[in-house]
Amino acid sequence: MFKPFKPPANGKEVTIDFEGTLLEVSQNITVAAAVLGHAKKNFTRLSNVNSEKRAPCCFMGICHECLMEIDGIPNQQACLIEVREGMKIKRQLGHPGVEK
């Protein structure tokens, strides 16, 4: 059975909207960590070349495998952005604005 990862409590949690599901996550973690720790499908985007599932590799902003749509803005590096109350997050499915 799937059990979402819950990081150690640091005193405060925030609520984020991940693709229509409200998640309570620890404050001061990145969007990538929050999504990978709570999502049943562990990926952050689909490749715009072959629709392959992708997930963060480096967690320091070099590989760009963590690109997500955050608060309506595509191509955000989820591994570098900390969660905040009310944030709306979606997986990025291919490259926005480019037809296949």
Backbone as CSV, one residue per row, in Angstrom:
resi,resn,N_x,N_y,N_z,CA_x,CA_y,CA_z,C_x,C_y,C_z
1,MET,0.841,-1.184,0.000,0.000,0.000,0.000,0.882,1.243,0.000
2,PHE,0.485,2.239,-0.750,1.240,3.486,-0.864,1.078,4.323,0.400
3,LYS,2.204,4.741,0.976,2.186,5.642,2.123,3.030,6.851,1.769
4,PRO,2.420,8.039,1.693,3.202,9.219,1.329,4.291,9.518,2.349
5,PHE,5.423,9.972,1.845,6.530,10.381,2.699,6.153,11.668,3.417
6,LYS,6.429,11.733,4.681,6.189,12.954,5.430,7.493,13.317,6.129
7,PRO,8.133,14.415,5.686,9.387,14.801,6.314,9.185,15.132,7.788
8,PRO,10.245,15.099,8.565,10.117,15.438,9.979,9.508,16.827,10.147
9,ALA,8.630,16.939,11.100,7.964,18.227,11.345,8.989,19.278,11.755
10,ASN,8.885,20.429,11.149,9.783,21.527,11.513,9.000,22.639,12.200
11,GLY,7.809,22.303,12.632,7.023,23.282,13.369,5.874,23.880,12.597
12,LYS,5.930,23.864,11.266,4.857,24.474,10.499,4.656,23.743,9.188
13,GLU,3.383,23.630,8.806,3.046,23.045,7.517,2.290,24.060,6.690
14,VAL,2.345,23.888,5.378,1.590,24.723,4.457,0.734,23.804,3.598
15,THR,-0.312,24.361,3.025,-1.181,23.599,2.137,-0.923,24.050,0.710
16,ILE,-0.651,23.079,-0.164,-0.443,23.366,-1.578,-1.480,22.587,-2.384
17,ASP,-1.766,23.082,-3.576,-2.691,22.418,-4.496,-1.857,21.754,-5.572
18,PHE,-1.799,20.425,-5.538,-1.063,19.673,-6.549,-2.057,18.987,-7.466
19,GLU,-2.252,19.566,-8.635,-3.154,19.033,-9.652,-4.542,18.743,-9.094
20,GLY,-5.052,19.692,-8.295,-6.401,19.571,-7.750,-6.508,18.859,-6.420
21,THR,-5.415,18.324,-5.912,-5.402,17.655,-4.615,-4.673,18.537,-3.620
22,LEU,-5.326,18.837,-2.506,-4.678,19.642,-1.473,-3.756,18.765,-0.644
23,LEU,-2.520,19.209,-0.497,-1.517,18.472,0.274,-0.994,19.351,1.394
24,GLU,-0.854,18.785,2.575,-0.190,19.482,3.672,1.250,18.995,3.702
25,VAL,2.169,19.933,3.553,3.591,19.590,3.497,4.365,20.488,4.451
26,SER,5.514,20.020,4.851,6.357,20.818,5.746,6.836,22.075,5.041
27,GLN,6.832,23.171,5.759,7.374,24.424,5.243,8.879,24.248,5.054
28,ASN,9.458,25.022,4.163,10.907,25.035,3.914,11.426,23.819,3.156
29,ILE,10.547,23.083,2.468,11.031,22.057,1.548,10.735,22.543,0.134
30,THR,11.384,21.963,-0.835,11.178,22.403,-2.213,9.907,21.790,-2.792
31,VAL,9.443,22.410,-3.868,8.276,21.885,-4.581,8.568,20.463,-5.056
32,ALA,9.750,20.218,-5.596,10.104,18.879,-6.077,10.023,17.851,-4.955
33,ALA,10.562,18.176,-3.793,10.518,17.253,-2.658,9.080,17.006,-2.215
34,ALA,8.264,18.049,-2.197,6.859,17.908,-1.792,6.104,17.006,-2.755
35,VAL,6.290,17.230,-4.047,5.576,16.437,-5.051,6.041,14.988,-5.037
36,LEU,7.335,14.767,-5.051,7.840,13.393,-5.061,7.511,12.657,-3.770
37,GLY,7.397,13.389,-2.671,7.074,12.763,-1.393,5.606,12.437,-1.210
38,HIS,4.733,13.025,-2.030,3.300,12.826,-1.853,2.583,12.228,-3.049
39,ALA,3.185,12.252,-4.205,2.515,11.778,-5.415,2.690,10.269,-5.577
40,LYS,1.645,9.608,-6.024,1.746,8.173,-6.276,2.586,7.907,-7.518
41,LYS,2.531,8.812,-8.481,3.334,8.688,-9.700,4.521,9.623,-9.550
42,ASN,5.692,9.064,-9.348,6.876,9.857,-9.033,7.558,10.435,-10.263
43,PHE,6.938,11.466,-10.832,7.576,12.213,-11.909,7.071,13.650,-11.851
44,THR,7.866,14.552,-12.412,7.492,15.964,-12.371,7.086,16.507,-13.728
45,ARG,7.497,15.824,-14.790,7.144,16.301,-16.130,7.241,15.162,-17.128
46,LEU,6.722,15.423,-18.329,6.905,14.504,-19.444,7.824,15.165,-20.452
47,SER,8.693,14.385,-21.048,9.608,14.902,-22.061,8.812,15.423,-23.252
48,ASN,9.245,16.547,-23.798,8.569,17.069,-24.981,9.000,16.337,-26.247
49,VAL,9.987,15.471,-26.151,10.462,14.726,-27.312,9.686,13.427,-27.489
50,ASN,9.583,12.635,-26.415,8.950,11.323,-26.540,7.943,11.024,-25.426
51,SER,7.530,12.032,-24.680,6.558,11.897,-23.580,7.009,10.940,-22.481
52,GLU,8.308,10.758,-22.351,8.868,9.926,-21.292,8.745,10.640,-19.953
53,LYS,8.458,9.896,-18.893,8.368,10.482,-17.553,9.752,10.902,-17.089
54,ARG,9.826,12.088,-16.507,11.093,12.632,-16.029,10.940,13.039,-14.567
55,ALA,12.041,13.006,-13.838,12.059,13.409,-12.430,13.409,14.052,-12.136
56,PRO,13.488,14.844,-11.074,14.742,15.519,-10.743,15.897,14.538,-10.554
57,CYS,17.061,14.945,-11.023,18.283,14.158,-10.844,19.217,14.817,-9.841
58,CYS,19.466,16.102,-10.051,20.530,16.763,-9.301,20.042,17.510,-8.054
59,PHE,18.803,17.950,-8.044,18.223,18.745,-6.954,19.035,20.006,-6.636
60,MET,19.741,20.536,-7.665,20.455,21.797,-7.467,20.374,22.706,-8.691
61,GLY,19.404,22.440,-9.587,19.125,23.346,-10.687,19.956,23.192,-11.936
62,ILE,20.683,22.098,-12.069,21.534,21.920,-13.242,20.860,21.078,-14.332
63,CYS,20.153,20.034,-13.958,19.655,19.080,-14.952,18.337,19.504,-15.620
64,HIS,17.550,20.365,-15.023,16.264,20.842,-15.550,15.229,19.736,-15.744
65,GLU,15.394,18.612,-15.064,14.416,17.525,-15.156,13.214,17.758,-14.238
66,CYS,13.278,18.795,-13.432,12.227,19.061,-12.449,11.247,20.143,-12.902
67,LEU,11.291,20.546,-14.166,10.450,21.648,-14.620,8.973,21.346,-14.401
68,MET,8.281,22.300,-13.769,6.858,22.167,-13.475,6.166,23.500,-13.697
69,GLU,4.843,23.453,-13.753,4.052,24.679,-13.807,3.702,25.048,-12.368
70,ILE,4.154,26.211,-11.935,3.927,26.665,-10.561,3.197,27.996,-10.613
71,ASP,2.037,28.031,-9.994,1.182,29.228,-9.990,0.951,29.759,-11.405
72,GLY,0.713,28.842,-12.347,0.378,29.208,-13.716,1.556,29.543,-14.605
73,ILE,2.768,29.484,-14.070,3.967,29.822,-14.853,4.718,28.525,-15.180
74,PRO,4.842,28.188,-16.481,5.547,26.954,-16.850,7.065,27.109,-16.729
75,ASN,7.740,25.979,-16.832,9.213,25.915,-16.863,9.877,26.406,-15.582
76,GLN,9.247,26.179,-14.453,9.827,26.556,-13.171,10.627,25.378,-12.619
77,GLN,11.818,25.648,-12.117,12.657,24.594,-11.548,12.167,24.274,-10.136
78,ALA,11.425,23.189,-10.030,10.786,22.808,-8.772,11.784,22.450,-7.673
79,CYS,13.001,22.103,-8.042,13.999,21.744,-7.032,14.606,22.975,-6.359
80,LEU,14.360,24.159,-6.918,14.939,25.386,-6.363,13.904,26.284,-5.682
81,ILE,12.634,25.943,-5.781,11.563,26.797,-5.256,10.951,26.151,-4.029
82,GLU,10.920,26.898,-2.930,10.316,26.396,-1.698,8.801,26.520,-1.753
83,VAL,8.121,25.556,-1.134,6.667,25.610,-1.075,6.229,26.800,-0.235
84,ARG,5.044,27.312,-0.557,4.441,28.366,0.248,2.938,28.143,0.254
85,GLU,2.284,28.688,1.219,0.845,28.503,1.409,0.073,28.874,0.146
86,GLY,-0.828,27.971,-0.279,-1.718,28.231,-1.398,-1.121,28.037,-2.779
87,MET,0.103,27.590,-2.872,0.771,27.399,-4.156,0.008,26.372,-5.002
88,LYS,-0.115,26.652,-6.314,-0.767,25.729,-7.246,0.293,25.138,-8.163
89,ILE,0.362,23.805,-8.166,1.436,23.101,-8.868,0.840,22.067,-9.812
90,LYS,1.409,21.996,-11.021,1.010,20.975,-11.994,2.252,20.390,-12.636
91,ARG,2.149,19.110,-12.997,3.213,18.520,-13.798,3.219,19.204,-15.155
92,GLN,4.373,19.293,-15.736,4.492,19.881,-17.064,4.488,18.733,-18.074
93,LEU,3.490,18.725,-18.932,3.321,17.638,-19.879,3.807,18.066,-21.259
94,GLY,5.101,17.908,-21.496,5.711,18.363,-22.744,6.132,19.807,-22.623
95,HIS,6.450,20.424,-23.717,6.899,21.820,-23.731,5.708,22.717,-24.023
96,PRO,5.393,23.672,-23.141,4.243,24.529,-23.376,4.378,25.326,-24.676
97,GLY,3.309,25.333,-25.445,3.283,26.126,-26.661,3.868,25.451,-27.882
98,VAL,4.365,24.231,-27.738,4.942,23.522,-28.872,4.052,22.325,-29.191
99,GLU,3.568,22.286,-30.411,2.736,21.157,-30.824,3.619,19.996,-31.263
100,LYS,3.153,18.798,-30.949,3.916,17.590,-31.306,3.550,17.148,-32.696
